[in-house]
Every structure is written in C-alpha cells, then in structure tokens.
C-alpha cells in the first residue's frame, strides 16, 4: 500500500492524485481497520459471516471485496474526480459508495449466479469501461449529464496505478461484478417487480378528484376547563402513575485509559520534516507589482527564494500542525493505537479467564498490579444527559482547550450509554477508541430509580403541577369521549330521519360543545384542503357514496365524514404520467430488494462489526 502511494506521488502530485490518495485511505479504513470489540474468545467462529464471506477486520475475502468496491466507486464518481470544483467532497463520496458497493454487490452477485445470469463478455467489459466518466474528457461547458469523449490516456494512467499496487486482476473482477449486478438490476427493473396496471392504478388514485362533507365536534372557545381535583382524586391518580414521577436511574463509573504508545519525534526530526514540507505550513507570499520581474536586475537575484522562518521561531499552533502531519505521515498513530488496543484486549482476556469470569475485586487487583491508569472523575449520570463535555475534558487533560471532532463526540456518547447495559456480573465495557486512546468503563454503583411518597411529591411544586395537569387532561379526554358518542348517535339518528349532512350539524349539544359543517370539492389526495385530516380522508375513501363514517377523535376534536362525488380520470398505460410512475415503482422495488438483502445479511451476523470504530 505504501509503495503504491509513493509511486502515485512520484508521478506528479496533481490534485487528482491527492484525492485518490485520500480515497485509498478511506478504503483502507473500511477494509482493514475495525477497532477491537469482543475478544476472540467471546466472538467464537462464524459470527461475522456475511453471505458466506468472513467480514471480520482481518479477513482477506473482505479486503478483496472492499478493494473491488473501491475501484467501482472511483469509476462511479468519475464526474466528480474530473472536476476540481468538487475535489473536497470526493473522498467522502467515494468512501460512502465503497461501503454501499461492498454490502450490496455480494448478495446481488450471488443471486445473479443462482438465476444463471450470464457473465460479462469481453465486448461488454470494453463497452462498460468506455462509458465510465472517470475515463472521459469532460471539457468546460459540457451540458450536465452529457458524456465526454473516451480518453485512452486516462484509462492507461488509472490502470498503471492499479498495476503498481498489484490490483490489475481485482480491476477485471470489479468490472465483471459491476456488469453482473447491473444485469440483475435490469431483470429486477422489468415487469417482474412492477406491472403497468399498478402504475395506472397509482396515477388514477393520485389524480382522482373528491368532494366531501365534514362535521367537526369541538369545545367552544372560552368554555370552562375541568375544575381542580380534590386530594383523594389526585392521590388515586398518583398511585396509578407513580412511576412517571420516579427519580432517574443513574450510573457511577470509573474508566481505564490505554493511550497510543509510540516514540515521540525529536525537535531535530520535526525541524527536518518542516524544512522538507514548509509549503504546507507557511503560506506563499503573493508578489506585488514592485516584486514583478525587473529586466534591469540580474536573473539570479530575481529567482532568489525567500528564506523560510526557523523551526524554533514558529508559533505553537504551527508546530502542533507539523507534529500532527509527522505522526500521520509516518503512521506513528496507527502503530501506537495497535499497541494500546492489544493491551486493552489482554486485560479483557484475563477478566474472561477461560469463561470463568473474574469478579470486580479480582479485576481491580489486576488493574492495580499492571499499573493501568484508572479514573473516576464523573458524577453519577442518567440516560437522558451524558456528561460528554466533562468526559472529553478529563481524558484530554491537561489540554483543556481540546476541540473534539464529531466522531469523538459520537464515540463518547456511545461509550457512556453502554454503562446502562452493565451489571454486577458484566461490569466492564468493550474497548472504545476515542481520539488516540482506547477506553474501558468499569461500573462502580447503580443509583436506582425511586418514586417519592405522595406527601413529599405535594411539596415539589413542579411535580405537583404536573400531576394536576395530567388529571385535567384525563378529565377532558373523558368528557370528549362521552360527547363524541352522544354527537355520533344524534347525527346518525338525524340522517336516518332524512335530514342532510349539513342540517344534521345544526343541532345544539351543550353550552361548552358545538358542531360545525364544512364542504370540500375538487381536491386530490396529494393536496388535501386545510381542515381535513389525512386519517379522516383515508376513512372516507373506503366508504360507499353518501355513506357516513363513525366519528373519529384527532387532537381533541371529533370528525364525521361523507363523500358525495368522486371523479376518476381515464388514464391508460400510454399516458406520460403513468410511464413516469412505472419507472419510479420499478426503481423503488429494485432498491427495496437490495436493501432487504443487505439488512438480512447484517442481521444474520451475531457480531455487528459495522458499528465498530475504524482506526
């Protein structure tokens, strides 16, 4: 991998090479790097099997699959690779597409083989290559979506880079796989997944014009609210709902830190590195008019380079950037993290003790004996508010100005959440990579949830107000339920006596409740009139013409509906709208099948490797 990168950089170091370098890193992460999760003894065998392929981090099958997927993704994103305007987005796009390809191609290619879909011929492979935008010249001003002219030079250049990495055979396999999956998708895109009559029915339904009548039951504005409850009513309600007022369960944890261990570079090494790569850290000074070429000055004086600042004189922030780049370029962090991960796994192996788990006291003795850093700075916390900020600050001390990345925030929250799955038997988490450290949580104490006594709750103004509010809501719901039943019966009686829907809404109920009538005409299902809830419209669609529905309650109001006209358009399969809908249904069906196969494949694995952190 390193030799491949070096050869790429030797060929010119253009912006496209930089992008491909970043893409290779993304693919390398997906292929190789998953942080240690369960120990090998806990994993067992076959638990990472995905459609017959071992998807564990060190599996050669997975590496080969991901390499093919990365080659396909690079070709798929060729239009972006060829456009400097999108250069900063390309690594992320190709990384995401690589993972999608790897997960989707495996089950789809196996399905294609079972259906005896023919393999790609040489002619099909040549045609496929020439259609890829990565190998096309796309001059400025070319209309969006219009293919450019095939460039043999671009293809040869890409193939040379693959040969340098011994990936030429994988390229051929990637082409064959992409064509095979494409053929299967064409089959799925045919009449077997969506038939024309389905599109006709969908379009007719969407374009149908409706005319409906609606009666709405609601409490009059300004009507009196339920009276305040007496203490016995509140106490009875509290007994039924006391779990709602319980204190939050909290967890007290300590944590073990396994820091990345590698030889820190000396000032001499960093100074030498800075001299070689000074352009990365010192901005190039633009020439002013007076700095332009002066024919009177000797050429040697005009071409004289401005001396770069000495390493010792650089600001702290620039030195930190130099250190970060040095560590990344030399792969020191990767080596250091591997050492840290190994130490964390060794500790878990000792706790596991050949399936005879050590207890907490025995584990503490091992931790002390091995001199592993253990901290417990966090106050007990609940599931609703993880102390992410404090935790990140603690593990990065004394650098309190550390600015965590989105990934660090995500991994910290994931780790702190795991505390709520721990118990006295399983009192430790798996190692979690956060920044340049692996961290294991140790459960110290569980603060159980507890409901207060009613007399104590009464002294808590906020909780007491909440209890009264719940009582009022329940009372209102009971009144609405009783009034809904009465109104529905009265309206049905009125209709059975021959009165119209509109006249039936004119009856008086009580001083606090009223009925209102609305009429809606010539509207479609994709643009319902204001005041007609979707649920009520759906209820009306299954009614016979002139039939009235039961009264449904939504958001504190009652609704009874009836339709008196339905205009269905006479579209057939030749209509443009039907053709567009058929294409959409076919595409959706194909995507649904692919996603279902990926989901089932992931579910079949006993260890969800896709949630492990890459390093």
C-alpha positions as a printed Julia matrix, in Angstrom:
615×3 Matrix{Float64}:
   0.0     0.0     0.0
   2.78    2.44    0.89
   4.72    1.69   -2.31
   1.56    2.36   -4.31
   1.09    5.73   -2.62
   4.73    6.65   -3.22
   4.5     5.82   -6.89
   1.38    7.92   -7.25
   3.08   10.9    -5.67
   6.17   10.41   -7.85
   4.03   10.75  -10.99
   3.33   14.41  -10.45
   1.3    15.05   -7.31
  -1.65   16.64   -9.12
  -4.91   17.4    -7.31
  -6.5    14.22   -8.64
  -3.64   12.19   -7.17
  -4.27   13.8    -3.78
  -7.92   12.86   -3.98
  -7.13    9.27   -4.93
  -4.71    9.11   -2.02
  -7.5    10.19    0.36
  -9.83    7.65   -1.23
  -7.3     4.89   -0.7
  -7.15    5.83    2.98
 -10.97    5.63    3.2
 -10.98    2.22    1.53
  -8.1     1.07    3.7
 -10.04    2.04    6.82
 -13.11    0.17    5.64
 -11.08   -2.86    4.59
  -8.64   -3.26    7.43
  -9.37   -1.11   10.38
 -12.03   -2.08   12.84
 -11.32   -1.36   16.45
 -11.21   -4.36   18.75
 -14.62   -5.16   20.05
 -15.35   -8.5    21.69
 -12.33  -10.63   22.47
 -11.67  -13.62   20.21
 -12.81  -15.99   22.91
 -16.16  -14.23   23.09
 -16.58  -13.92   19.33
 -16.34  -17.59   18.55
 -16.33  -18.71   14.91
 -18.62  -17.74   12.06
 -20.19  -14.82   13.85
 -19.11  -12.31   11.21
 -20.27  -14.37    8.25
 -21.98  -12.21    5.59
 -23.45  -14.27    2.73
 -20.69  -16.85    3.09
 -17.85  -14.33    3.37
 -15.9   -13.73    6.57
 -16.36   -9.99    7.25
 -14.05   -9.85   10.25
 -11.48   -7.0    10.15
  -8.52   -9.17    9.11
 -10.33  -11.31    6.54
  -8.64  -11.49    3.1
 -12.06  -12.09    1.5
 -13.32   -8.83    2.97
 -10.22   -6.97    1.79
 -10.67   -8.28   -1.75
 -14.37   -7.42   -1.75
 -13.72   -3.89   -0.48
 -10.91   -3.37   -2.99
 -13.27   -4.21   -5.87
 -15.93   -1.99   -4.33
 -13.47    0.92   -4.07
 -12.47    0.53   -7.73
 -16.13    0.56   -8.76
 -16.86    3.58   -6.55
 -13.93    5.51   -8.06
 -15.31    4.91  -11.56
 -18.85    5.77  -10.45
 -17.67    9.1    -9.06
 -15.53    9.91  -12.09
 -17.56   13.0   -12.97
 -16.57   14.49   -9.61
 -12.96   13.32   -9.78
 -12.62   15.07  -13.14
 -13.98   18.34  -11.76
 -11.68   20.29   -9.38
 -14.74   22.18   -8.11
 -15.88   19.04   -6.23
 -12.44   17.87   -5.11
 -13.05   18.34   -1.38
 -16.23   16.24   -1.48
 -14.81   13.31   -3.46
 -13.12   11.29   -0.66
 -16.31   11.2     1.41
 -18.49   10.36   -1.61
 -16.23    7.53   -2.75
 -15.84    6.21    0.81
 -19.62    6.0     1.26
 -20.13    4.45   -2.18
 -17.39    1.9    -1.46
 -19.23    0.62    1.6
 -22.56    0.51   -0.26
 -21.0    -1.43   -3.13
 -19.31   -3.93   -0.81
 -22.52   -4.67    1.09
 -24.84   -4.76   -1.93
 -22.7    -6.46   -4.6
 -22.07   -9.64   -2.62
 -25.74  -10.75   -2.18
 -26.76   -9.43   -5.61
 -23.96  -11.22   -7.46
 -24.8   -14.46   -5.64
 -28.46  -14.05   -6.6
 -27.42  -13.4   -10.21
 -25.44  -16.64  -10.26
 -28.39  -18.6    -8.85
 -30.6   -17.14  -11.6
 -27.92  -18.12  -14.18
 -27.42  -14.53  -15.31
 -24.62  -14.75  -17.95
 -21.19  -13.38  -17.01
 -19.75  -10.32  -18.73
 -18.22  -10.84  -22.17
 -15.11   -9.0   -23.37
 -17.23   -6.76  -25.58
 -19.44   -5.86  -22.61
 -16.37   -5.09  -20.5
 -14.89   -2.82  -23.18
 -18.21   -1.02  -23.57
 -18.57   -0.63  -19.79
 -15.09    0.92  -19.47
 -15.74    3.45  -22.23
 -19.0     4.51  -20.53
 -17.29    5.39  -17.23
 -16.94    9.15  -16.76
 -13.59    8.63  -15.0
 -12.07    7.75  -18.39
 -13.72   10.56  -20.33
 -12.57   14.05  -21.23
 -15.19   16.49  -19.95
 -14.38   19.95  -21.34
 -15.73   23.05  -19.63
 -19.19   23.99  -20.82
 -20.29   20.4   -21.47
 -24.04   20.14  -20.61
 -24.89   18.39  -17.32
 -25.23   14.63  -17.79
 -23.81   14.56  -21.33
 -20.94   12.05  -21.62
 -17.5    13.23  -22.7
 -15.14   11.6   -25.16
 -13.37    8.42  -24.08
  -9.7     9.02  -23.23
  -7.34    6.05  -23.62
  -4.68    8.06  -21.8
  -6.86    8.42  -18.67
  -7.66    4.74  -18.72
  -3.99    3.74  -19.13
  -2.98    6.09  -16.32
  -5.56    4.57  -13.97
  -4.52    1.03  -14.97
  -0.85    1.86  -14.33
  -1.69    2.88  -10.77
  -3.6    -0.36  -10.25
  -0.68   -2.4   -11.64
   1.67   -0.63   -9.26
  -0.49   -1.92   -6.42
  -0.91   -5.41   -7.91
  -4.61   -4.69   -8.32
  -4.99   -5.28  -12.07
  -6.77   -8.61  -11.6
  -9.08   -7.05   -9.0
  -9.93   -4.37  -11.57
 -11.06   -7.03  -14.05
 -13.09   -8.76  -11.34
 -14.61   -5.43  -10.3
 -15.72   -4.78  -13.9
 -17.25   -8.27  -14.22
 -19.01   -7.92  -10.87
 -20.43   -4.48  -11.74
 -21.77   -5.74  -15.08
 -23.27   -8.87  -13.5
 -25.03   -6.84  -10.8
 -26.21   -4.39  -13.45
 -27.75   -7.23  -15.47
 -29.57   -8.48  -12.4
 -30.88   -4.99  -11.69
 -32.14   -4.76  -15.28
 -34.03   -8.0   -14.7
 -35.46   -6.69  -11.44
 -36.35   -3.48  -13.26
 -38.59   -5.39  -15.64
 -42.24   -6.4   -15.29
 -41.46   -8.88  -12.54
 -41.32   -6.12   -9.9
 -43.86   -3.54  -11.12
 -46.55   -4.01  -13.77
 -48.13   -1.25  -15.85
 -51.55   -1.72  -14.27
 -50.02   -0.88  -10.86
 -48.76    2.44  -12.22
 -52.15    3.13  -13.86
 -53.92    2.46  -10.55
 -51.49    4.67   -8.63
 -51.78    7.61  -11.03
 -55.57    7.33  -11.2
 -55.72    7.32   -7.41
 -53.43   10.37   -7.16
 -55.38   12.3    -9.84
 -58.88   11.41   -8.59
 -60.91   14.48   -7.58
 -63.03   14.2    -4.45
 -65.98   16.1    -2.98
 -66.68   15.58    0.73
 -68.75   16.83    3.65
 -67.34   17.06    7.15
 -68.89   17.58   10.59
 -66.49   18.68   13.35
 -67.12   18.39   17.09
 -65.07   20.7    19.31
 -65.12   22.51   22.62
 -66.27   26.13   22.29
 -63.69   28.82   22.73
 -63.72   30.29   26.22
 -65.55   27.32   27.72
 -64.67   26.46   31.29
 -61.91   23.95   31.97
 -62.38   20.98   34.34
 -62.47   22.04   38.0
 -59.43   21.48   40.18
 -59.34   17.95   41.66
 -59.62   17.17   45.33
 -56.76   15.46   47.14
 -58.29   11.96   47.06
 -58.66   12.08   43.26
 -55.07   13.21   42.89
 -53.79   10.55   45.27
 -55.62    7.82   43.38
 -54.15    9.07   40.09
 -50.68    9.24   41.6
 -50.86    5.61   42.75
 -51.71    4.61   39.14
 -48.93    6.7    37.58
 -46.27    6.95   40.31
 -43.57    5.5    38.02
 -43.84    8.72   35.97
 -42.54   10.69   38.97
 -39.65    8.41   39.88
 -36.13    9.78   40.12
 -33.87    8.97   37.2
 -31.69    5.88   37.43
 -28.04    6.93   37.39
 -24.75    5.13   36.91
 -21.44    5.85   38.6
 -18.46    4.62   36.56
 -14.7     4.71   36.55
 -12.69    4.22   33.39
  -9.4     2.76   32.2
  -7.24    4.59   29.68
  -4.96    2.83   27.17
  -3.08    5.57   25.34
  -1.45    5.2    21.94
   2.2     4.39   22.61
   4.87    5.34   20.08
   8.25    7.06   20.1
   7.68   10.79   20.14
   9.65   12.56   17.39
  12.55   14.78   18.47
  12.8    18.5    17.72
  15.54   17.7    15.19
  13.21   15.3    13.33
  10.39   17.81   13.34
  12.69   20.59   12.18
  13.96   18.48    9.28
  10.4    17.49    8.37
   9.38   21.15    8.42
  12.19   22.11    6.03
  11.06   19.49    3.51
   7.39   20.43    3.7
   7.47   24.11    4.65
   4.95   24.99    1.91
   2.29   23.13    3.9
   2.7    25.35    6.93
   3.95   28.73    5.69
   1.6    30.47    3.21
   3.14   31.56   -0.08
   3.54   35.33   -0.24
   1.88   36.83   -3.31
   4.05   39.16   -5.37
   3.08   42.81   -5.54
   3.59   44.97   -8.62
   7.0    46.13   -7.39
   8.03   42.48   -6.94
   7.33   41.64  -10.59
  10.21   40.79  -12.94
  12.58   43.72  -13.42
  14.72   43.34  -16.59
  17.42   45.55  -15.02
  18.03   43.12  -12.13
  20.25   40.04  -12.59
  18.29   36.81  -13.12
  19.92   35.13  -10.11
  18.71   37.93   -7.81
  15.13   37.78   -9.2
  14.9    34.0    -8.69
  16.34   34.11   -5.21
  13.96   32.33   -2.85
  12.86   33.98    0.34
  14.21   32.16    3.39
  11.63   30.29    5.47
  11.31   31.08    9.2
  13.36   28.88   11.52
  11.52   25.99   13.22
  12.26   27.37   16.7
  10.6    30.69   15.85
   7.3    29.17   14.74
   4.09   29.68   16.7
   2.82   26.85   18.9
  -0.16   26.2    16.61
   2.1    25.73   13.56
   4.4    23.39   15.49
   1.34   21.37   16.51
   0.32   21.09   12.84
   3.83   19.91   11.95
   3.71   17.3    14.72
   0.26   16.07   13.61
   1.41   15.75    9.99
   4.62   13.97   11.02
   2.68   11.44   13.1
   0.19   10.84   10.29
   2.76   10.58    7.5
   4.95    8.16    9.45
   1.98    6.05   10.56
   3.01    6.5    14.21
  -0.56    6.85   15.48
  -1.6     3.63   13.76
   1.28    1.76   15.39
   0.61    3.35   18.78
  -3.09    2.55   18.64
  -2.34   -1.08   17.82
  -0.2    -1.34   20.96
  -2.95    0.27   23.05
  -5.64   -2.0    21.59
  -3.54   -5.09   22.29
  -3.1    -4.09   25.96
  -6.83   -3.49   26.34
  -7.67   -6.88   24.81
  -5.08   -8.61   27.01
  -6.79   -7.22   30.1
 -10.19   -8.45   28.88
  -8.7   -11.89   28.21
  -7.57  -12.03   31.84
 -11.0   -10.94   33.07
 -12.59  -13.55   30.82
 -10.28  -16.18   32.37
 -11.27  -19.04   30.03
 -15.0   -18.44   30.56
 -14.54  -18.26   34.35
 -15.1   -14.55   34.72
 -13.16  -12.72   37.41
 -15.2   -10.71   39.87
 -14.8    -6.98   40.37
 -12.37   -7.26   43.3
 -10.09   -9.64   41.37
 -10.21   -7.33   38.36
  -9.26   -4.31   40.48
  -6.22   -6.24   41.77
  -5.05   -6.94   38.2
  -5.58   -3.3    37.18
  -3.54   -2.09   40.17
  -0.77   -4.66   39.6
  -0.39   -3.74   35.94
  -0.36   -0.01   36.7
  -3.18    0.81   34.28
  -4.44    4.38   34.61
  -7.88    4.39   36.22
 -10.04    7.49   36.72
 -13.48    8.26   38.16
 -13.96   11.98   37.79
 -17.54   11.86   36.55
 -20.53   12.4    38.77
 -23.33    9.79   38.51
 -25.27   10.43   35.32
 -28.58    9.4    33.78
 -29.53    8.08   30.36
 -31.06   11.43   29.38
 -27.9    13.54   29.79
 -24.48   12.06   29.16
 -21.63   14.22   30.53
 -19.83   14.21   27.17
 -18.15   17.58   27.57
 -16.76   16.78   31.03
 -15.62   13.31   29.96
 -13.76   14.59   26.88
 -12.17   17.31   29.02
 -10.99   14.74   31.59
  -9.45   12.3    29.13
  -7.6    15.12   27.34
  -6.28   16.82   30.48
  -4.23   18.97   30.82
  -5.15   20.19   27.31
  -8.49   21.65   28.38
  -8.87   23.57   25.13
  -9.13   20.33   23.16
 -11.8    20.67   20.46
 -13.41   17.26   19.88
 -14.44   16.14   16.4
 -17.97   14.98   15.58
 -16.63   11.42   15.57
 -15.18   11.81   19.08
 -18.49   13.2    20.39
 -20.34   10.28   18.81
 -17.99    7.65   20.24
 -18.01    9.22   23.73
 -21.82    9.19   23.81
 -21.83    5.59   22.6
 -19.41    4.57   25.36
 -21.23    6.41   28.16
 -24.5     4.86   27.04
 -23.02    1.37   27.46
 -22.88    1.95   31.22
 -26.63    1.31   31.34
 -26.2    -2.22   29.99
 -23.64   -3.15   32.66
 -24.37   -5.16   35.8
 -22.56   -6.74   38.72
 -21.81   -9.76   36.52
 -20.76   -7.84   33.4
 -19.25   -4.72   34.95
 -16.97   -3.58   32.1
 -17.46   -2.38   28.52
 -15.58   -3.26   25.37
 -12.61   -1.02   24.5
 -13.81    2.13   22.71
 -11.46    4.19   20.55
 -11.74    7.91   21.34
  -9.14   10.19   19.78
  -5.79    8.44   20.33
  -6.92    6.35   23.32
  -8.83    3.15   23.98
 -11.12    3.42   26.99
 -12.99    0.81   29.05
 -15.73    1.77   31.51
 -15.99   -0.01   34.87
 -19.35    0.08   36.67
 -18.95    1.38   40.23
 -22.51    1.88   41.51
 -26.13    1.91   40.31
 -28.36    4.64   41.76
 -31.77    3.0    41.44
 -34.86    4.85   40.3
 -37.26    5.61   43.18
 -40.76    7.13   43.39
 -41.39    9.68   46.18
 -44.21    9.36   48.68
 -47.37   11.34   47.8
 -46.89   13.75   50.72
 -43.35   14.5    49.56
 -44.48   14.99   45.96
 -47.02   17.61   47.1
 -44.12   19.74   48.36
 -42.46   19.67   44.93
 -44.23   22.47   43.03
 -43.16   21.24   39.6
 -44.14   17.6    40.14
 -47.44   18.55   41.82
 -48.34   20.85   38.92
 -47.58   18.0    36.51
 -49.91   15.65   38.43
 -52.75   18.22   38.36
 -52.18   18.77   34.63
 -52.42   15.01   33.94
 -55.68   14.84   35.9
 -57.13   17.72   33.86
 -56.08   16.1    30.57
 -57.68   12.8    31.54
 -60.86   14.6    32.6
 -61.01   16.47   29.28
 -60.46   13.24   27.33
 -63.27   11.57   29.27
 -65.63   14.47   28.54
 -64.67   14.41   24.84
 -65.25   10.66   24.66
 -68.71   10.99   26.2
 -69.62   13.93   23.94
 -68.28   12.15   20.82
 -70.53    9.16   21.5
 -73.59   11.38   22.05
 -72.92   13.52   18.93
 -72.36   10.49   16.7
 -75.62    8.87   17.83
 -77.6    12.12   17.39
 -76.18   12.74   13.88
 -76.9     9.19   12.73
 -80.45    9.48   14.05
 -80.85   12.76   12.17
 -79.54   11.22    8.93
 -81.84    8.21    9.28
 -84.79   10.64    9.51
 -83.86   12.0     6.07
 -82.08   15.19    7.11
 -78.99   16.26    5.15
 -75.46   16.11    6.43
 -75.38   19.89    6.69
 -78.65   20.18    8.59
 -77.63   17.37   10.95
 -74.68   19.53   12.02
 -77.02   22.34   13.15
 -78.29   20.55   16.26
 -77.33   22.01   19.63
 -75.33   19.98   22.11
 -74.33   21.74   25.36
 -73.12   25.17   26.36
 -69.49   24.01   26.08
 -69.55   21.9    22.88
 -70.52   22.69   19.29
 -70.82   21.09   15.83
 -69.7    22.76   12.58
 -70.16   21.82    8.91
 -67.58   22.04    6.07
 -67.77   21.17    2.39
 -64.73   20.46    0.16
 -64.9    19.93   -3.61
 -62.5    19.01   -6.44
 -59.39   18.21   -4.4
 -56.88   15.37   -4.81
 -55.2    13.07   -2.32
 -51.83   14.78   -2.69
 -53.25   18.2    -1.78
 -55.87   17.88    0.94
 -57.84   21.01    1.89
 -56.99   22.72    5.16
 -59.15   21.35    7.97
 -59.42   17.8     6.57
 -57.04   15.46    8.46
 -55.32   12.7     6.46
 -56.72    9.99    8.73
 -60.29   11.23    8.13
 -59.72   11.37    4.35
 -58.44    7.77    4.41
 -61.56    6.72    6.31
 -63.78    8.41    3.67
 -62.07    6.62    0.75
 -63.39    3.22    1.8
 -66.99    4.43    2.26
 -69.77    3.99   -0.27
 -71.02    7.19   -1.88
 -73.29    9.07    0.57
 -72.37    6.79    3.5
 -71.17    8.48    6.7
 -68.21    7.37    8.77
 -68.0     6.84   12.51
 -66.82    9.88   14.44
 -63.04    9.79   14.87
 -61.16   11.81   17.51
 -57.96   13.61   16.47
 -56.15   16.22   18.56
 -59.09   16.94   20.85
 -61.73   17.17   18.09
 -64.27   14.73   16.67
 -64.73   14.28   12.89
 -67.5    12.57   10.87
 -67.12   12.49    7.07
 -69.02   11.51    3.94
 -68.12   11.84    0.22
 -70.72   12.68   -2.4
 -68.63   12.72   -5.59
 -65.5    11.03   -6.97
 -64.08   11.87  -10.45
 -61.64    9.17  -11.6
 -59.53   10.1   -14.69
 -59.48    7.6   -17.55
 -55.69    7.24  -17.81
 -54.16    4.18  -19.52
 -50.63    2.73  -19.73
 -49.71    5.04  -22.64
 -50.1     8.23  -20.61
 -46.85   10.08  -19.78
 -47.66   10.28  -16.07
 -48.22    6.52  -15.98
 -44.86    5.9   -17.67
 -43.04    8.06  -15.13
 -44.81    6.37  -12.24
 -43.95    2.91  -13.6
 -40.25    3.86  -13.7
 -40.44    5.11  -10.13
 -42.16    1.95   -8.89
 -39.62   -0.27  -10.63
 -36.68    1.66   -9.23
 -38.19    1.63   -5.74
 -38.84   -2.1    -5.91
 -35.28   -2.79   -7.0
 -33.84   -0.64   -4.21
 -36.14   -2.27   -1.65
 -34.97   -5.75   -2.62
 -31.31   -4.73   -2.41
 -31.78   -3.08    0.98
 -33.71   -6.09    2.28
 -30.87   -8.44    1.28
 -28.28   -6.19    2.96
 -30.4    -5.91    6.1
 -30.91   -9.67    6.34
 -27.22  -10.31    5.77
 -26.25   -7.95    8.58
 -28.91   -9.36   10.9
 -27.56  -12.89   10.37
 -24.19  -11.9    11.86
 -24.04  -12.39   15.6
 -21.47   -9.61   15.95
 -22.41   -6.28   14.36
 -18.99   -5.28   13.0
 -20.48   -2.29   11.19
 -20.74   -0.34   14.46
 -17.11   -0.85   15.43
 -14.8     2.11   15.15
 -12.25    2.25   12.37
  -8.75    3.49   13.11
